[in-house]
Structures are given as structure tokens and as C-alpha cells.
């Protein structure tokens, strides 16, 4: 079950046409996977907290604003913007070393 849908992403990013649907769907899928990879808590039947939806929308906006890495976007493979981490932190057990 998806955390959000393309129509919600388009509304959040204020896209009126279908011209960017392929890119936005890719952002949505990547953002959802990034959120699910970050959290360690399990949720039955896709009943995700509301914070997950907001985190996905924020990440889609981040990806849309940094399409070509020209804005100094972090590329270390594990980066989530601070507002996204703030929303998700309580659903993650810290990694113990």
C-alpha cells in the first residue's frame, strides 16, 4: 500500500498538467522507499502514521527542487533533509555500534 498518490504529490508541488507525471511518480516511489528504509518500526497493513505522508511530500519537493544536483544537494546515499528526519525520528531505533 502506498503512503500517498501521484495526485497528492502534484497538488503539493502545484503541478496542473500531466507533463511531469513520469518524473513525479518516480520521485514519489523513491521518497516512499527512502522513508520506509529510514524507519525501523513495522506497520501492519500499510497503516502508516500521518507523518510519513508529510515526509514523502517534503522529499518529493526536495527532489523536484534539486533535479540535477546543481544546488549543492547532498549525495552521500543516506541523506534525508532535516525536516524529513524530524518527522520520522521517533519511528527509528538508533543504530548501536
C-alpha positions, 0 to 999 in steps of 0.5 A, a space after each residue: 500500500 502506498 503512503 500517498 498518490 501521484 495526485 497528492 504529490 502534484 497538488 503539493 508541488 502545484 503541478 496542473 498538467 500531466 507533463 511531469 507525471 513520469 518524473 513525479 511518480 518516480 520521485 514519489 516511489 523513491 521518497 516512499 522507499 527512502 522513508 520506509 528504509 529510514 524507519 525501523 518500526 513495522 506497520 501492519 497493513 500499510 497503516 502508516 502514521 500521518 507523518 510519513 505522508 508529510 515526509 514523502 511530500 517534503 522529499 518529493 519537493 526536495 527532489 523536484 527542487 534539486 533535479 540535477 544536483 546543481 544546488 549543492 544537494 547532498 549525495 552521500 546515499 543516506 541523506 534525508 533533509 532535516 525536516 524529513 528526519 524530524 518527522 520520522 525520528 521517533 519511528 527509528 531505533 538508533 543504530 548501536 555500534 
